[in-house]
Amino acid sequence: MNKLLLAILIIISISAGAQNVEAIQKAFERSYIYENNNKLDEAISELKNIYFSNSYETNIRLGWLSYQKGNLVESEKYYSTAIDLLPYSEEAKFGLILPKSANAKWEDVKAIYKQILTISPNNTVANYKLGYIYYNQKNYGYAKALFEKVINLYPFDYDALLMYAWSNLQIGRYKEAKILFNKVLMLSPNDTSALEGLSIIDMK
């Protein structure tokens, strides 16, 4: 009798687990449909109905939907929870950057990019984005070093080449900047920004 009871309990447990997985999958499916129809409240509600704090997938999805809705505090909360659950997740860190950037929390954003680069030093997106922040803060030396990393990995990338050229110009490396701006013109003939950079160099 005990063995039979145990077998029945195992079957019930597996069945309940399968139903739970199916309910979660359906909730996600409905949330995608609502999102595609710009019904963000409904999309969020579907996931909150099956929410439990230990689900990475639910937290990261709610982080995105809350960001889309403009609920930046909620978005930060969900993305932060996702990071707590899976600390090495670059996906969740890039997600958290969205509401942080929308709130102009640039020091927080820089810290998150640095966390990503600690795990993945050659992550080109993080290197480029962090370099762009440093450039706008007029920290041209830091910016140059980060753009240089991207260029070493993607030597003929338009965005990285252009910003690397401008960073070199800003720190007075005019010869290097001129070479780089001319490379940009190979990618983007008559590029306004590259031509502007070259005109500045010609006046030096």
Backbone bond lengths (Angstrom), bond angles and torsions (degrees), N, CA, C in turn:
res aa  C-N    CA-C-N  psi(-1)  N-CA   C-N-CA  omega(-1)  CA-C   N-CA-C  phi
1 M - - - 1.470 - - 1.527 110.41 -
2 N 1.322 117.64 -41.93 1.458 120.74 -179.08 1.520 111.51 -62.61
3 K 1.344 116.17 -42.56 1.462 120.31 178.64 1.516 111.01 -64.17
4 L 1.329 115.83 -41.45 1.459 120.41 179.24 1.517 110.43 -64.37
5 L 1.328 116.58 -43.72 1.462 121.36 178.98 1.531 110.71 -62.12
6 L 1.337 116.17 -42.46 1.457 120.87 178.90 1.521 110.32 -62.18
7 A 1.333 116.91 -43.04 1.462 121.02 179.82 1.520 110.64 -62.85
8 I 1.328 116.68 -41.15 1.470 121.03 178.98 1.523 110.06 -63.72
9 L 1.344 115.97 -43.63 1.462 120.25 -179.73 1.523 111.14 -62.89
10 I 1.340 117.47 -40.27 1.460 121.70 178.42 1.523 110.48 -62.75
11 I 1.318 116.52 -44.38 1.473 121.24 179.51 1.520 110.54 -62.13
12 I 1.343 116.14 -43.47 1.469 120.51 178.76 1.524 110.22 -62.68
13 S 1.346 116.08 -42.60 1.459 120.32 -179.48 1.519 111.46 -62.40
14 I 1.342 116.98 -46.21 1.470 121.34 179.13 1.516 110.58 -61.91
15 S 1.349 116.15 -43.43 1.456 120.95 -179.82 1.520 111.06 -62.26
16 A 1.352 116.20 -43.04 1.472 120.47 -179.78 1.525 109.68 -65.06
17 G 1.354 115.73 -40.44 1.452 119.45 179.04 1.510 111.83 -62.59
18 A 1.331 116.20 -41.66 1.470 120.58 179.44 1.518 110.55 -63.87
19 Q 1.332 116.55 -40.80 1.461 120.38 179.04 1.520 110.32 -64.74
20 N 1.341 116.74 -38.33 1.450 120.85 -179.87 1.527 110.56 -65.48
21 V 1.326 117.06 -44.38 1.462 121.47 177.52 1.525 110.07 -60.98
22 E 1.320 115.62 -43.47 1.464 119.43 179.89 1.528 110.80 -63.11
23 A 1.331 117.55 -39.92 1.468 121.04 179.34 1.523 110.64 -64.56
24 I 1.328 116.55 -40.01 1.461 120.72 178.28 1.521 110.81 -65.02
25 Q 1.326 116.16 -45.30 1.470 120.73 179.09 1.530 111.14 -60.34
26 K 1.319 116.23 -41.50 1.469 120.17 179.23 1.526 110.99 -65.67
27 A 1.330 116.40 -39.98 1.467 120.13 178.54 1.525 110.60 -62.61
28 F 1.322 116.56 -42.93 1.473 120.28 176.66 1.523 110.57 -62.58
29 E 1.323 116.13 -43.82 1.472 120.08 -179.86 1.529 110.87 -59.38
30 R 1.340 115.95 -45.80 1.467 119.23 -179.76 1.530 110.91 -66.06
31 S 1.337 116.37 -34.86 1.465 118.97 -179.81 1.524 111.04 -65.61
32 Y 1.348 116.58 -36.47 1.474 119.76 177.44 1.530 110.47 -65.62
33 I 1.324 115.42 -41.77 1.470 119.95 179.95 1.532 109.83 -62.65
34 Y 1.322 116.48 -46.44 1.471 119.98 178.99 1.525 111.13 -62.38
35 E 1.325 116.69 -42.32 1.469 119.51 179.78 1.524 110.97 -61.78
36 N 1.323 116.24 -43.65 1.470 120.29 -179.97 1.519 112.31 -63.00
37 N 1.334 115.76 -23.30 1.465 120.79 177.52 1.526 112.10 -99.57
38 N 1.341 114.99 14.49 1.461 122.24 177.70 1.534 112.55 60.03
39 K 1.326 116.26 32.98 1.457 121.38 176.30 1.528 107.34 -108.27
40 L 1.327 114.72 74.51 1.459 120.13 -171.18 1.529 112.91 -70.27
41 D 1.329 117.47 -34.98 1.465 119.82 178.05 1.525 110.42 -59.51
42 E 1.336 115.48 -44.54 1.461 119.75 -180.00 1.524 111.40 -67.17
43 A 1.343 115.96 -39.05 1.466 120.29 178.90 1.523 110.77 -61.58
44 I 1.317 115.99 -41.86 1.462 121.02 178.53 1.523 111.06 -67.52
45 S 1.313 115.41 -42.96 1.467 120.76 -178.59 1.527 111.72 -60.30
46 E 1.338 116.88 -39.90 1.465 120.67 179.44 1.525 111.12 -57.32
47 L 1.326 116.53 -42.08 1.454 120.03 -177.47 1.524 112.29 -79.14
48 K 1.321 116.27 -32.73 1.472 118.42 176.84 1.525 111.04 -65.51
49 N 1.333 116.55 -27.38 1.471 120.15 179.27 1.526 112.09 -67.10
50 I 1.342 117.38 -25.33 1.466 120.30 -178.99 1.536 110.31 -117.26
51 Y 1.344 116.12 16.40 1.458 120.57 -173.62 1.519 112.79 -70.83
52 F 1.326 115.50 135.27 1.463 120.94 163.32 1.520 107.04 -141.28
53 S 1.308 115.95 143.27 1.462 122.01 -165.44 1.517 113.72 -63.56
54 N 1.326 118.18 -23.38 1.462 120.55 -176.71 1.519 113.85 -86.56
55 S 1.315 117.57 6.13 1.462 120.76 179.85 1.532 110.14 -93.12
56 Y 1.315 116.46 108.60 1.470 120.95 177.00 1.522 110.30 -59.27
57 E 1.320 116.07 -46.43 1.455 120.99 -174.52 1.529 112.26 -62.17
58 T 1.326 116.38 -42.07 1.463 119.68 -179.91 1.521 110.79 -68.25
59 N 1.323 116.76 -40.20 1.470 119.92 179.90 1.521 111.97 -64.99
60 I 1.322 116.77 -43.13 1.466 118.08 -177.15 1.523 110.77 -70.73
61 R 1.322 116.36 -34.26 1.472 120.24 177.09 1.536 110.65 -67.65
62 L 1.326 116.91 -42.75 1.464 120.26 178.05 1.532 111.09 -68.58
63 G 1.331 116.73 -30.81 1.461 119.36 174.12 1.513 111.48 -61.03
64 W 1.337 115.85 -44.38 1.462 120.79 179.55 1.523 111.90 -66.70
65 L 1.319 116.50 -47.55 1.464 120.06 -177.70 1.534 111.15 -64.67
66 S 1.324 116.88 -39.11 1.469 120.29 178.26 1.523 110.76 -65.19
67 Y 1.323 116.55 -38.33 1.472 120.71 175.86 1.525 110.24 -62.66
68 Q 1.322 116.47 -45.32 1.465 121.36 178.64 1.525 111.25 -59.51
69 K 1.325 114.91 -36.55 1.472 120.56 -178.26 1.530 111.33 -77.45
70 G 1.332 116.90 -16.66 1.461 120.04 -177.36 1.511 113.45 93.14
71 N 1.341 116.17 6.92 1.474 120.53 176.64 1.531 108.27 -86.59
72 L 1.323 116.39 79.62 1.463 120.64 -169.74 1.526 112.68 -69.65
73 V 1.322 117.22 -35.68 1.467 120.17 178.64 1.529 109.92 -64.89
74 E 1.317 116.12 -44.77 1.462 120.97 177.61 1.525 110.44 -62.24
75 S 1.322 115.75 -43.29 1.462 120.59 -179.64 1.525 110.89 -59.17
76 E 1.328 116.58 -46.97 1.467 120.59 178.18 1.523 110.83 -58.99
77 K 1.329 116.06 -41.06 1.462 120.23 -177.91 1.526 111.13 -61.98
78 Y 1.328 116.49 -46.96 1.468 119.93 -177.99 1.525 111.83 -68.17
79 Y 1.335 116.98 -44.16 1.468 119.14 178.75 1.533 110.71 -63.23
80 S 1.325 117.08 -39.29 1.477 120.58 178.80 1.518 110.90 -63.98
81 T 1.322 116.51 -38.86 1.463 120.04 177.10 1.521 110.61 -63.90
82 A 1.336 116.13 -41.32 1.468 120.50 177.75 1.528 110.66 -60.60
83 I 1.325 117.05 -40.48 1.468 121.01 178.05 1.520 111.12 -66.01
84 D 1.338 116.92 -40.42 1.461 120.27 177.33 1.534 111.04 -60.30
85 L 1.333 115.74 -36.27 1.461 120.26 -178.80 1.526 111.72 -73.45
86 L 1.337 116.17 -41.02 1.463 121.48 -179.56 1.535 108.73 -131.85
87 P 1.319 117.30 83.96 1.471 121.74 -171.66 1.528 115.13 -60.31
88 Y 1.337 118.26 -23.08 1.461 120.17 -179.45 1.529 113.14 -88.40
89 S 1.316 117.11 -0.70 1.462 120.94 -175.83 1.527 111.99 -68.39
90 E 1.320 116.23 111.74 1.468 120.49 173.03 1.527 109.68 -71.36
91 E 1.314 115.78 -34.18 1.462 122.01 179.36 1.525 110.82 -54.75
92 A 1.320 116.51 -48.89 1.465 120.78 -178.09 1.529 111.19 -68.97
93 K 1.328 116.71 -35.77 1.469 119.91 178.93 1.524 111.04 -67.69
94 F 1.320 116.82 -43.57 1.463 119.46 175.74 1.532 110.08 -62.19
95 G 1.339 115.99 -34.58 1.461 119.63 176.51 1.514 111.93 -64.18
96 L 1.326 116.78 -45.62 1.468 121.06 -179.40 1.519 111.92 -62.18
97 I 1.319 116.59 -29.23 1.467 120.78 178.59 1.536 111.17 -62.39
98 L 1.327 117.37 -29.85 1.476 120.57 -177.39 1.530 112.07 -59.81
99 P 1.339 119.95 -58.62 1.468 118.72 179.17 1.521 112.75 -67.82
100 K 1.335 117.64 -32.59 1.467 120.18 177.42 1.525 110.67 -62.11
101 S 1.333 116.49 -42.89 1.469 120.66 178.90 1.516 110.88 -66.84
102 A 1.335 116.04 -41.05 1.469 119.97 179.61 1.525 111.34 -61.14
103 N 1.321 116.57 -29.28 1.472 121.27 177.43 1.529 112.34 -94.01
104 A 1.344 116.15 8.33 1.475 122.35 178.90 1.528 112.00 56.55
105 K 1.323 117.20 36.18 1.460 121.89 176.28 1.528 108.62 -88.53
106 W 1.324 115.48 69.73 1.461 120.49 -168.33 1.516 112.79 -67.94
107 E 1.315 118.60 -32.96 1.462 119.52 178.08 1.528 110.67 -67.11
108 D 1.334 116.26 -38.45 1.466 120.08 174.87 1.523 110.68 -63.81
109 V 1.335 115.39 -42.86 1.466 120.45 -179.46 1.530 110.11 -61.57
110 K 1.322 116.16 -45.34 1.465 120.14 178.26 1.529 110.68 -59.04
111 A 1.318 116.54 -42.48 1.466 120.78 -179.16 1.525 111.11 -62.78
112 I 1.327 116.45 -38.62 1.473 119.78 179.87 1.523 110.56 -68.52
113 Y 1.341 116.77 -43.07 1.470 119.01 176.82 1.525 110.52 -59.41
114 K 1.321 116.99 -39.37 1.461 120.40 178.97 1.530 111.29 -65.23
115 Q 1.340 116.33 -36.33 1.467 119.93 175.98 1.525 110.47 -62.40
116 I 1.329 115.53 -42.82 1.466 119.87 178.54 1.525 110.24 -61.85
117 L 1.332 116.38 -43.83 1.463 120.58 -177.58 1.526 112.32 -71.31
118 T 1.319 117.56 -22.55 1.466 120.48 173.72 1.525 109.92 -66.08
119 I 1.322 115.60 -37.78 1.467 121.46 179.41 1.529 110.63 -81.82
120 S 1.327 115.99 -44.15 1.474 122.09 -176.93 1.526 109.33 -128.75
121 P 1.333 117.63 83.99 1.471 120.88 -174.69 1.532 114.39 -58.41
122 N 1.321 117.36 -25.78 1.464 120.43 -177.22 1.528 113.19 -101.32
123 N 1.317 117.14 16.49 1.468 119.52 177.69 1.525 108.44 -64.82
124 T 1.327 116.78 111.48 1.461 120.69 -172.29 1.522 112.66 -68.83
125 V 1.316 117.40 -34.64 1.473 120.23 179.85 1.522 109.80 -65.49
126 A 1.336 116.59 -47.98 1.464 120.38 -179.03 1.530 111.18 -64.60
127 N 1.326 117.32 -42.25 1.463 120.51 177.98 1.526 111.15 -61.11
128 Y 1.335 116.06 -45.57 1.459 119.56 -178.53 1.531 111.39 -65.69
129 K 1.318 116.49 -48.52 1.469 120.29 -176.18 1.531 111.53 -64.47
130 L 1.330 116.28 -41.66 1.460 119.20 178.09 1.527 110.30 -66.32
131 G 1.329 116.14 -39.71 1.459 119.88 175.98 1.512 112.22 -60.21
132 Y 1.326 116.06 -39.51 1.469 121.23 -179.75 1.530 111.03 -64.76
133 I 1.348 116.15 -39.38 1.463 119.69 177.34 1.525 110.10 -64.41
134 Y 1.331 116.14 -46.59 1.468 119.62 179.00 1.527 110.83 -60.94
135 Y 1.323 116.79 -39.62 1.468 119.43 179.57 1.534 110.39 -61.50
136 N 1.319 116.96 -46.05 1.462 120.63 -179.77 1.526 112.21 -66.42
137 Q 1.331 116.03 -23.58 1.468 120.37 175.82 1.528 111.45 -89.76
138 K 1.336 115.30 7.34 1.472 123.30 178.46 1.523 113.82 65.74
139 N 1.318 116.40 22.09 1.467 121.66 172.38 1.530 107.86 -92.41
140 Y 1.327 115.00 71.04 1.467 120.99 -168.24 1.524 113.17 -67.60
141 G 1.327 117.62 -32.24 1.459 120.08 178.74 1.522 111.91 -64.00
142 Y 1.356 115.81 -45.87 1.462 120.19 176.75 1.527 110.61 -63.14
143 A 1.319 115.77 -42.33 1.462 120.42 -179.99 1.523 110.58 -60.17
144 K 1.326 116.20 -46.82 1.469 121.10 -178.57 1.524 111.03 -57.53
145 A 1.320 117.10 -45.29 1.460 121.03 -178.35 1.530 111.73 -61.22
146 L 1.320 116.67 -38.60 1.467 120.96 -179.42 1.526 111.37 -73.56
147 F 1.339 117.14 -42.45 1.460 119.72 177.13 1.529 110.90 -64.64
148 E 1.327 116.05 -33.45 1.467 120.41 178.94 1.529 111.00 -62.61
149 K 1.338 116.22 -37.75 1.465 120.18 176.53 1.522 111.11 -59.89
150 V 1.335 115.11 -43.42 1.464 119.44 -179.75 1.521 110.13 -65.30
151 I 1.326 116.39 -43.12 1.460 121.27 -178.71 1.525 111.48 -63.62
152 N 1.327 117.43 -35.63 1.461 119.79 177.62 1.528 111.87 -63.73
153 L 1.332 115.78 -29.75 1.466 120.72 179.67 1.528 112.45 -91.04
154 Y 1.336 116.28 -35.11 1.473 122.42 179.90 1.530 108.62 -130.43
155 P 1.347 117.47 77.09 1.466 121.39 -171.98 1.530 115.09 -61.92
156 F 1.340 117.77 -19.36 1.465 119.33 -176.67 1.528 111.00 -121.54
157 D 1.340 114.57 37.34 1.469 120.57 177.75 1.530 109.25 -91.11
158 Y 1.318 117.14 127.29 1.468 121.84 -174.01 1.529 112.55 -58.72
159 D 1.313 117.75 -55.59 1.467 121.43 -174.13 1.530 111.70 -60.95
160 A 1.327 115.72 -45.86 1.464 119.42 -178.28 1.524 111.08 -67.73
161 L 1.331 116.91 -41.37 1.463 120.61 178.19 1.530 111.22 -59.93
162 L 1.319 115.89 -45.94 1.459 120.25 -177.37 1.527 111.05 -62.96
163 M 1.325 117.07 -46.89 1.462 119.76 -178.30 1.532 111.62 -71.49
164 Y 1.322 116.47 -32.78 1.460 119.67 175.66 1.534 109.93 -65.28
165 A 1.326 116.07 -39.41 1.464 120.75 177.14 1.527 110.78 -62.31
166 W 1.321 116.68 -48.38 1.472 120.34 -179.67 1.527 111.71 -63.83
167 S 1.324 117.03 -37.45 1.467 119.93 178.89 1.528 110.62 -64.37
168 N 1.336 116.25 -42.01 1.463 120.08 176.92 1.523 110.81 -62.93
169 L 1.326 116.46 -40.96 1.464 120.09 178.99 1.533 110.10 -61.68
170 Q 1.313 116.41 -44.76 1.467 120.67 -175.04 1.524 112.69 -65.03
171 I 1.334 117.60 -26.35 1.469 118.89 179.62 1.537 110.97 -100.03
172 G 1.332 116.50 10.67 1.456 120.74 173.48 1.513 116.15 85.93
173 R 1.317 116.81 13.56 1.463 119.81 176.89 1.531 108.79 -91.45
174 Y 1.311 115.39 72.80 1.468 121.81 -169.65 1.530 112.83 -68.96
175 K 1.333 117.02 -38.91 1.462 119.76 179.69 1.528 110.52 -60.98
176 E 1.334 115.84 -47.68 1.466 120.73 179.30 1.525 110.79 -63.74
177 A 1.343 115.75 -42.39 1.467 119.98 -179.45 1.525 111.02 -61.91
178 K 1.338 116.81 -40.74 1.472 120.35 -179.53 1.521 111.22 -62.79
179 I 1.328 116.69 -43.09 1.470 120.50 177.58 1.528 110.12 -60.59
180 L 1.317 115.37 -43.72 1.468 120.04 -177.56 1.520 112.30 -68.50
181 F 1.333 117.94 -42.11 1.466 119.91 177.82 1.528 110.92 -61.79
182 N 1.325 116.44 -36.91 1.471 119.65 178.21 1.526 111.45 -68.70
183 K 1.323 117.16 -31.63 1.464 119.83 174.05 1.531 110.51 -66.81
184 V 1.338 115.21 -38.33 1.467 119.46 177.03 1.524 109.91 -59.26
185 L 1.332 116.77 -40.45 1.466 120.48 179.99 1.525 112.09 -66.63
186 M 1.323 117.57 -22.92 1.462 120.13 172.98 1.525 110.66 -69.08
187 L 1.339 115.32 -34.54 1.472 120.74 178.78 1.520 111.78 -81.47
188 S 1.329 115.01 -38.43 1.469 120.99 -174.23 1.525 109.28 -135.41
189 P 1.338 116.81 84.43 1.462 120.16 -178.08 1.528 112.05 -54.23
190 N 1.332 115.69 136.61 1.470 122.27 179.60 1.533 112.72 63.99
191 D 1.317 115.81 25.88 1.464 120.08 179.70 1.531 110.23 -60.22
192 T 1.318 116.58 123.82 1.467 122.05 -174.62 1.519 112.56 -60.11
193 S 1.332 116.76 -45.04 1.463 120.85 -177.18 1.525 110.95 -66.85
194 A 1.330 116.71 -42.48 1.468 120.31 179.47 1.523 111.05 -64.61
195 L 1.327 116.60 -42.05 1.468 120.69 179.22 1.533 110.66 -64.93
196 E 1.334 116.01 -37.30 1.465 119.72 176.87 1.520 110.75 -62.65
197 G 1.338 115.40 -44.06 1.455 119.67 178.69 1.514 112.15 -61.15
198 L 1.329 116.78 -43.41 1.460 120.51 178.82 1.526 112.23 -64.53
199 S 1.321 116.57 -37.21 1.474 119.66 179.12 1.529 110.83 -66.06
200 I 1.333 117.11 -35.86 1.467 120.97 177.02 1.520 109.52 -65.38
201 I 1.322 117.02 -43.36 1.456 121.29 -179.82 1.538 110.70 -63.14
202 D 1.319 116.74 -39.55 1.463 121.19 -179.24 1.526 111.47 -63.97
203 M 1.321 116.81 -24.61 1.460 120.31 -179.50 1.530 112.48 -86.42
204 K 1.343 116.75 -8.10 1.459 119.85 -177.75 1.533 110.22 -77.17
